[in-house]
């Protein structure tokens, strides 16, 4: 695509939505009338330890990974522990999430793992970062996806009658220093982004 204007977007786990927002903004501003968002990640070419180390650098490298060795399983384990302490969430309830995911995957010929599991299998799997166990954590995977965005005018010009419209979109951030987080029960940035999206879509805000 020589002559086009490629933009590389990196935002750790939010890279996909950040790339969509970048394309959406480019179209909404009138700079372009059609854009393609392409995402690709190949993680299986390196050992697990290397993959975790690279992922750990996606947060606050100085205050998390470098000094304390925090990887994403450990990061989310803190959130889970806080949720368990406040709401009484149990390990069995969390295990049901993995059971559901594997049940759906068993029906997908392109899924990485296509075998159903039961609650006992999840609960008896080895601990990665308490209380998260092996089946509570996402596997190291390779994958790719693409989406084409276009303006309303371009959609009409192309005669597309089954377009999916973006009614609202939001974004936010929070401090990357874990010691300065207000709470580990939820993700403040996600709540703020959701509020922005609901407001843009004209939907009554369901989040306090």
N, C-alpha and C positions, 0 to 999 in steps of 0.2 A: 504494500500500500504506500508506495513512494509518493511524496507530496502531501500526505495527510499529516495531521497533528496528533501523534500518539502522546498520551499522558500516563505515566506509571503511578499507580496509587498503592500505598502500603499503609495499612492500619491494623496490623495483627489480625485478630479474629473478626474485626469489623471491616476488613478490606473489601469484601463483596458489596456490602451496603454503601461503603464510602465511594466505591467506583460507580455504583448506580447513581448516587447523589451527584457525583461529578458530571456524569453524562446528562442527567436530568437538568442540572443547573446550566450546562452549556446550551441545551436546547431552549430552556425557559428564557435565557438571556438573549436569544436570537443569534448567537454566534454560529450555531449549526442547526440544521433541520433534521439530521439523523446521526445517530452515534451507535457504535457497537462496544459492548463491555465484555472483555474476555478475561477469565480468571483461570489460572493453572498453578498447581502445586505438586511437586514430586518430592516426597519425604522419605521414601524407602531406599534411596541410594546411600544413605548414611546409617550408622548404628543408632540404636535407641538413645544412648547417652548423648550423642552429638545432636540428635534431633531435639531432645529436651533442653539441651544447653542453648541452642539457637532460639527455641521458643521462649526460654526464660529471659532472653535479652529483649524480648518484645515489650516487656513492661518497664518498670523503673530499674534499670540495670544496676545502678549504684546501691540503692536501698533495698532491693529485693534479691536479685540473682547473685551479684558479686559478693555481698557480705553475708547473706543468709542462705544462698543456694535455692531460693524459692523457684520452683517450676510451676507450670499451670495446674497440675493435679494438686499440689500443696496449696496453691492460691485458692482454688475452689474448695478445698477441704476446710479451709478456715471459714468460708461462707456457709458451708453445710453444717459445720459444728455450731456456728452462731444460730442458724435456723433451728437446729435440733434443741438447743438450749432455750430458745424463746418460745417455740411453738410445739415442742415435743415430737417433732418428726422422727420417725424410726428408720432403722437401717432396712427393715423389711419393706417399708413404703418406698424407699429409694430403689430397692431391688426390683420393684414392680415396673419401674421406668425402663430398666434394661430388658426385662422380660417382654414388655410391649414392643420395644424397638427391634428386638431379635425376631419377634413374631411377624412384624411387618417386613423385615428384611428377608425372611424365608420365602416371601411371595414375590420378591424382586430378583430376577435373574442377574441383574447387574450389581447387586449388593455385595459388599466385601465379605460379609459373613451371612450365610444363608441357612443357618441352623437355629431352631428354637431352643430356648433354655428355660429353666424353671427358677423359682425364687431361691431354692436351696443351692443351686449352682452359683448364683451370684453371691449369696451370703458366705459360701465356703471358699470363694476364690481369694487369692492372696491380697493382702492389704498393700495399696500403693501409697496412699497418704491418708491416714485415718481421718474420717470413717469411710473414705472412698476405697473401693476394692477394684480389682482388675476389670470386672464387667460394668462398673460404674463409670469408667473412663473411656474416652474415645480412642480408637486405635490410630496408629500412624498409618496414613493412607496417601494414595496418589489420586488426583482428581482434576477435573476441568469443567468449566461451564461458560456459557455465553448468553448474552441478552442483547436484543436490538431495540433501541429507543428512538422514537421519532415524534415530531411535532404533530398537532392535530391537522394542520394544513398538509403535511407530507402524507399522513395516513389517508386523507381524502384523495389526494393526488394519485396514490398508489392503488386506491380502490380496496383497501383492506377493511373488511367488515367484522373481523373477530379480534380486534385489538384489545389488549388488557390495559386499562387506564390506571395511572397512579393518582389516587385520590388525595393522598397526603404523604409527606415524607418528613422525617425529623432527624436531628443529630445533636449530640451533646458530648460532654466529657466530664471527667472527675479527676481528682488528684491521683497521680500514679504512685505516690508515696503511701504505702499501705498504712503507715502509722498515723496518717492524717485523715483516713476515711472516717466519716461520721458513723457508719454502721456496716456490718458485714452480713446483715440479714438480706439485703437486696443490693441492686446496682443503681445508684442514684442517676447515673448518666442515662441508663435505659429508661427510667421513669420520665426524665426530662425530655428525651427524644420522643417517647410515646405521646406525651402531652402536646408537643409541637405538631406531630403528625395528625393527631385527632383534631386539633384546632384548624389546621389547614384543610382537613377533609370535611369540616363542619359537623363533626360528631361530638355530642355531649361527652365531656371528659369523664371516663369511668374510674380514673385513678386519683386518689387523694394525695 
